[in-house]
Amino acid sequence: MEQLVAAGTHFMREVNAAAILGRLRAEPSMSVSALAKAVGLSRQAVSRALNALAEEGLVEFGSLDRDSSRAGRPAQLVRFRAEAGQVLGISISPQDLRVAVADLAGTVTARDVVKLGAHPDGEEIVETLVAMVRRTAAATDALWFASVGVSGIVDPATGVIKLIPSLPGLAGDLLVRRLGAALGCPVYLDNDVKLATQSERWRGAEQREDSLVMLHWGERIGAGIVLNGELYRGASNDAGDVGFLDVFAAGQAEHDPGAFAGGQAGHDPDAFADGQAEHGLGPFESRVGGAEIVRLARSFAERDGDAALAATLAAGLDAVLDAVVDGVPAALEAIDVVAGRFAKGVAAIRAILDPRLVVIGGPLARCGQPLLDAINRHLAGQLLEPPALEISTLREDAVVQGALRHSLDEVELTRFGPVRR
């Protein structure tokens, strides 16, 4: 964080208070003298700012620092009151709803997860979510900000969901309107993958990476793009909608080892992709998304004459991913086929953006190293050197953690003054 201080006028007090808060949030407690030295202000200026912050309930004067080695009277310690307020992070996916509450230091104090049934309507999702939020945040009466990640194309300025094929009942302003009324605090909506990308840079293994692409891989495929340390949104806020990439040449499916698996595609090698397109899937996610992974795994099990396994794998993506983790050959073969297709998308991203790192998150992150090995093997023949590939360390919590990060950023901006990150 780049620290900012000022001298003179009301703006001086705001900026200096923000600098002091930024420092205190990074330390359990500090003396006034140590704080003055850390932020580059006089002890008197720091004392004035601390007294004002204490009146607002944001800092607290504590006991004397008796462990100090300096001569004279022990210094009084001061600490940031992270418990003064709470922020909310919410993730909405076709599979589940996730809610987390954190204090002003970003420490999660409560969380909840509810699985969704098949084809839930918008009202059902909102009612369930409102009940979850009230239950999870019941212990606080100081909810300052809420951020929500949802799949689809969102206008963050208005909270209107423009397009959400996986949960069409949430299109429009239903979600932001109902949550705003229920919570009594500002509510921000954004694309789930963009928030997940923020969390990867905050909590993930590569926190300082300034050139990365976060690929959320599940039923659908989306990407968050970070260029020169900034999240790139594009002109319509839907940069990274890689599910709509079309990187497969006409007739290429005839040479795809999974195209005719189990005879599922009949005599039309692209029949499965056309069928999935009816459900709003783009060309790329039709070939590598959750529905296709399930189809392949089931087909390979049927080819091997294992009807019981085929029935198990047909239950859905979670069943296939469980089988991958358990080393089931039919599931591993399906993952290898889609890894080959997925590598074509990574190659296209590499050619256009040349990111230093690609992080794979979402449900497919459960496959771990075997998935990375398969993708890297299929990338080995590319003329351009591929980017480094990693599995997200946040897994299913990436979106809700990114939502918490955005809520904290908004609190810094609106409550703590002009802190420059």
C-alpha positions in Angstrom: 0.0 0.0 0.0 1.3 3.4 -0.9 1.0 5.7 2.1 -0.4 9.2 1.8 -0.1 12.0 4.4 -0.9 15.7 4.2 -0.5 18.9 6.0 -3.1 21.6 6.8 -6.9 21.9 6.6 -9.7 19.4 7.0 -8.3 17.3 4.1 -5.1 17.0 6.1 -6.9 15.4 9.0 -8.8 13.0 6.8 -5.7 11.9 4.9 -3.6 11.6 8.0 -6.3 9.6 9.8 -6.5 7.2 6.9 -2.8 6.7 6.9 -2.9 6.0 10.7 -5.8 3.5 10.3 -4.0 1.8 7.4 -0.9 1.2 9.6 -2.9 0.1 12.7 -4.9 -2.4 10.7 -1.6 -4.2 9.9 -0.4 -4.3 13.6 -2.0 -5.8 16.7 -1.2 -2.6 18.6 1.3 0.2 18.5 2.4 3.1 20.7 1.7 6.6 19.7 5.4 7.3 19.2 6.0 4.2 17.1 2.9 5.1 15.0 4.1 8.6 14.5 7.5 7.3 13.2 5.8 4.7 11.0 3.5 7.2 9.2 6.0 10.1 9.2 3.9 12.6 11.3 4.5 14.5 14.5 3.4 12.9 17.7 1.0 15.7 18.3 -0.7 15.2 14.8 -1.0 11.5 15.5 -2.5 12.1 18.9 -5.1 14.5 17.5 -6.1 12.0 14.8 -6.3 9.1 17.2 -8.6 11.1 19.6 -10.9 11.8 16.7 -10.8 8.2 15.6 -11.5 7.0 19.1 -14.6 9.2 19.2 -15.8 7.4 16.0 -15.2 4.0 17.7 -12.5 3.0 15.2 -9.5 2.9 17.6 -9.1 2.1 21.3 -6.4 3.2 23.8 -5.2 0.2 25.7 -2.7 -0.6 28.5 0.8 0.7 28.9 3.6 -1.0 27.0 5.5 -2.4 30.0 7.6 -4.6 27.7 9.3 -1.6 26.1 13.0 -1.2 26.7 13.0 2.6 26.5 13.6 4.7 29.6 10.9 6.7 31.4 7.1 6.2 31.5 5.8 3.3 29.5 4.1 4.3 26.3 0.3 3.8 25.9 -0.7 1.3 23.2 -3.5 1.9 20.7 -5.2 -0.6 18.5 -7.6 -0.6 15.5 -11.1 -1.8 16.6 -11.8 -4.4 13.8 -15.0 -5.4 15.6 -16.5 -1.9 15.1 -18.1 -3.0 11.9 -18.8 -6.1 9.8 -18.8 -6.7 6.0 -20.6 -9.3 4.0 -19.5 -11.5 1.1 -21.9 -13.6 -0.9 -21.4 -16.1 -3.7 -24.3 -17.3 -5.9 -23.7 -20.3 -8.2 -26.1 -22.8 -9.9 -24.9 -25.3 -7.3 -25.0 -23.4 -4.0 -25.2 -20.1 -2.0 -22.3 -19.1 0.2 -22.3 -16.3 2.8 -19.5 -15.0 4.9 -19.3 -12.2 7.5 -15.9 -10.6 8.3 -14.7 -7.9 10.7 -13.0 -4.8 9.4 -9.6 -6.6 9.4 -10.9 -9.2 7.0 -11.1 -12.0 9.6 -14.1 -14.2 8.9 -16.4 -14.4 11.9 -19.3 -16.5 10.5 -20.2 -18.4 7.3 -23.0 -20.5 5.8 -23.5 -22.7 2.7 -26.8 -23.9 1.3 -27.0 -26.3 -1.7 -29.5 -25.4 -4.4 -32.0 -27.8 -6.0 -32.4 -28.3 -9.7 -33.7 -25.3 -11.6 -34.4 -22.9 -8.7 -36.4 -19.8 -9.6 -35.3 -16.2 -8.8 -37.7 -15.7 -5.9 -36.6 -19.0 -4.3 -33.0 -18.0 -4.5 -33.6 -14.6 -3.0 -35.7 -15.9 -0.2 -33.1 -18.5 0.7 -30.3 -16.0 0.5 -32.1 -13.4 2.7 -32.7 -16.1 5.4 -29.0 -17.1 5.2 -27.8 -13.6 5.6 -30.1 -12.9 8.5 -29.0 -16.1 10.2 -25.3 -15.6 9.6 -25.2 -11.9 10.5 -27.5 -12.2 13.4 -24.7 -11.4 15.9 -23.9 -8.0 14.4 -25.9 -4.8 14.2 -23.1 -3.0 12.4 -23.2 -4.3 8.9 -21.4 -1.7 6.8 -21.3 -3.2 3.3 -22.2 -6.3 1.3 -20.8 -7.6 -2.0 -22.3 -10.3 -4.2 -20.7 -12.4 -6.9 -23.0 -14.0 -9.5 -22.4 -15.7 -12.8 -23.3 -13.8 -15.9 -22.9 -10.3 -17.2 -23.5 -7.6 -14.5 -23.6 -3.8 -14.5 -21.7 -3.0 -11.2 -22.9 0.6 -11.3 -26.6 -0.3 -11.1 -26.5 -3.9 -9.8 -28.6 -5.0 -12.8 -27.8 -8.5 -14.1 -28.0 -8.3 -17.9 -27.5 -11.9 -18.7 -27.3 -15.0 -16.5 -28.1 -18.2 -18.6 -27.4 -20.5 -15.6 -29.9 -18.8 -13.3 -32.2 -16.8 -15.6 -34.7 -16.0 -12.8 -32.1 -13.6 -11.3 -31.9 -11.4 -14.4 -32.7 -7.7 -13.8 -32.5 -5.8 -10.4 -34.4 -8.3 -8.2 -31.3 -9.4 -6.3 -29.8 -6.0 -5.5 -33.3 -4.5 -4.7 -34.3 -7.3 -2.3 -31.0 -7.6 -0.6 -30.7 -3.8 -0.1 -34.1 -3.7 1.6 -33.2 -6.7 3.8 -29.7 -5.7 4.9 -30.0 -1.9 5.3 -26.5 -1.3 3.9 -25.1 -0.7 0.5 -25.1 -3.8 -1.8 -22.7 -4.3 -4.7 -23.1 -6.9 -7.4 -20.4 -8.1 -9.8 -19.4 -11.0 -12.0 -18.3 -13.9 -9.8 -15.1 -14.6 -11.7 -14.0 -11.0 -11.4 -14.4 -11.1 -7.7 -12.7 -14.5 -7.5 -9.7 -13.0 -9.3 -9.5 -10.2 -6.7 -9.5 -12.9 -3.9 -6.6 -14.8 -5.7 -4.5 -11.7 -5.4 -5.5 -11.1 -1.8 -5.6 -14.5 -0.2 -4.1 -16.8 -2.9 -0.6 -18.1 -3.4 0.4 -15.4 -5.8 -0.8 -12.3 -4.0 1.6 -9.9 -5.7 1.2 -11.3 -9.3 0.5 -8.3 -11.6 -0.1 -10.4 -14.8 -2.5 -13.3 -14.4 -5.6 -14.9 -15.8 -8.0 -16.6 -13.4 -10.0 -19.3 -15.2 -13.1 -20.5 -13.4 -13.9 -23.9 -14.7 -17.1 -25.7 -13.9 -20.5 -26.0 -15.6 -19.5 -22.8 -17.4 -16.1 -21.2 -18.2 -15.1 -17.6 -17.3 -11.9 -15.7 -16.8 -10.7 -12.8 -14.7 -7.9 -10.8 -16.3 -5.2 -8.8 -14.4 -3.0 -6.6 -16.5 -0.3 -4.4 -14.9 -1.7 -5.1 -11.5 -5.3 -3.9 -12.4 -8.4 -6.0 -13.1 -9.3 -5.5 -16.7 -13.1 -5.4 -17.3 -13.4 -4.5 -21.0 -15.8 -2.0 -22.6 -18.9 -3.9 -21.5 -17.6 -5.4 -18.2 -17.5 -8.8 -19.7 -13.9 -9.2 -20.8 -12.9 -12.8 -20.0 -16.1 -14.5 -21.2 -14.0 -17.2 -22.7 -16.8 -19.7 -22.7 -17.8 -18.1 -26.0 -14.4 -18.7 -27.6 -14.6 -20.8 -30.8 -11.2 -22.4 -31.1 -12.2 -25.6 -32.8 -12.1 -25.9 -36.6 -15.1 -27.2 -38.5 -14.9 -31.0 -38.6 -12.2 -31.1 -35.9 -14.5 -33.2 -33.7 -14.1 -36.1 -36.1 -10.5 -36.5 -34.8 -11.4 -35.8 -31.2 -11.0 -39.1 -29.1 -14.1 -38.1 -27.1 -16.4 -37.1 -30.0 -18.0 -40.4 -30.5 -17.5 -41.9 -27.1 -20.0 -44.5 -26.4 -21.8 -43.6 -29.6 -23.5 -40.7 -27.8 -23.0 -38.3 -30.7 -24.6 -40.5 -33.3 -23.4 -39.6 -36.7 -23.1 -35.9 -36.0 -19.7 -35.2 -34.3 -20.9 -31.8 -33.1 -24.4 -32.8 -32.0 -23.6 -32.6 -28.3 -22.3 -29.1 -28.7 -25.3 -28.0 -30.6 -27.6 -29.4 -28.0 -25.8 -27.7 -25.2 -25.9 -24.4 -27.0 -29.6 -24.5 -26.6 -28.9 -24.0 -22.9 -26.9 -20.8 -23.4 -23.5 -22.4 -23.5 -20.8 -20.9 -25.7 -18.7 -23.1 -28.1 -15.8 -23.4 -25.7 -17.7 -24.4 -22.6 -19.8 -26.8 -24.7 -16.6 -28.7 -25.3 -15.0 -28.5 -21.9 -17.7 -27.5 -19.4 -19.3 -29.7 -16.7 -22.1 -31.2 -18.9 -19.6 -32.4 -21.5 -17.3 -33.9 -18.8 -20.2 -35.8 -17.4 -21.2 -37.0 -20.9 -17.6 -38.2 -21.6 -17.1 -40.0 -18.3 -20.4 -41.8 -18.6 -19.7 -42.8 -22.2 -16.3 -44.2 -21.4 -17.8 -46.2 -18.5 -20.4 -47.6 -20.9 -17.7 -48.4 -23.5 -15.9 -50.4 -20.8 -19.1 -52.3 -20.0 -19.5 -50.9 -16.5 -23.2 -49.9 -16.3 -23.1 -49.3 -12.6 -20.3 -46.8 -12.9 -21.9 -45.1 -15.8 -25.1 -44.6 -13.8 -23.0 -43.2 -10.9 -21.1 -40.8 -13.2 -24.3 -39.7 -14.8 -25.4 -38.1 -11.5 -23.5 -34.9 -12.3 -20.2 -33.1 -12.2 -19.6 -33.7 -8.5 -19.8 -37.4 -9.0 -17.3 -37.3 -11.9 -14.9 -35.1 -9.9 -15.1 -37.5 -6.9 -14.2 -40.3 -9.3 -11.2 -38.4 -10.6 -10.0 -37.9 -7.1 -10.4 -41.6 -6.5 -8.5 -42.4 -9.7 -11.4 -44.1 -11.6 -10.0 -44.7 -15.2 -13.2 -43.6 -17.1 -13.3 -40.3 -15.2 -9.5 -39.7 -15.7 -9.9 -40.4 -19.4 -12.7 -37.9 -19.6 -10.5 -35.3 -17.9 -7.7 -36.0 -20.2 -9.9 -35.4 -23.3 -11.2 -32.1 -22.0 -7.7 -31.1 -20.9 -6.6 -31.4 -24.5 -9.5 -29.1 -25.6 -8.9 -26.7 -22.7 -5.3 -26.4 -23.7 -6.5 -24.8 -27.0 -8.2 -22.1 -25.0 -5.1 -21.5 -22.8 -3.0 -21.3 -26.0 -5.4 -18.6 -27.4 -5.2 -16.6 -24.1 -1.4 -16.9 -24.2 -1.2 -15.6 -27.8 -3.3 -12.6 -27.0 -2.5 -11.6 -23.4 0.8 -13.4 -22.6 0.0 -13.6 -18.9 2.7 -14.7 -16.5 0.4 -17.0 -14.6 -2.9 -18.8 -15.3 -4.8 -19.9 -12.1 -7.5 -22.6 -12.5 -10.3 -22.3 -10.0 -13.9 -23.4 -9.7 -15.1 -27.1 -9.3 -12.4 -28.5 -11.6 -9.7 -27.3 -9.2 -10.6 -30.4 -7.1 -8.8 -32.5 -9.7 -5.5 -30.9 -8.6 -2.1 -31.9 -10.1 -3.4 -34.6 -12.5 -5.4 -31.9 -14.3 -2.4 -29.5 -14.5 -0.2 -32.4 -15.8 -2.8 -33.2 -18.5 -3.1 -29.6 -19.7 0.7 -29.0 -19.6 1.2 -32.2 -21.6 -1.3 -31.0 -24.3 0.4 -27.6 -24.3 3.9 -29.1 -24.8 3.7 -28.8 -28.6 2.8 -25.1 -28.8 5.3 -22.8 -30.5 4.8 -20.1 -27.9 6.0 -20.9 -24.4 2.9 -21.5 -22.3 2.3 -19.5 -19.0 2.8 -21.0 -15.6 -0.3 -23.0 -14.5 -1.5 -23.3 -10.9 -4.6 -24.6 -9.1 -6.4 -22.1 -7.0 -5.7 -22.5 -3.3 -9.1 -21.0 -2.4 -11.2 -23.5 -4.4 -14.9 -23.0 -3.7 -14.3 -20.0 -1.4 -12.7 -17.8 -4.0 -15.8 -15.9 -5.0 -17.0 -15.2 -1.4 -13.5 -14.2 -0.4 -13.3 -11.8 -3.3 -16.7 -10.3 -2.3 -15.3 -9.7 1.2 -12.3 -8.0 -0.3 -14.4 -5.7 -2.3 -16.6 -4.9 0.7 -13.4 -4.0 2.7 -12.2 -1.8 -0.1 -15.5 0.1 -0.2 -15.3 0.6 3.6 -11.8 1.9 3.2 -12.9 4.3 0.5 -16.1 5.6 2.2 -15.4 5.3 5.9 -11.6 5.5 6.4 -10.8 8.3 4.0 -8.5 8.5 0.9 -6.3 5.5 1.6 -4.3 4.9 -1.6 -3.7 1.1 -2.2 
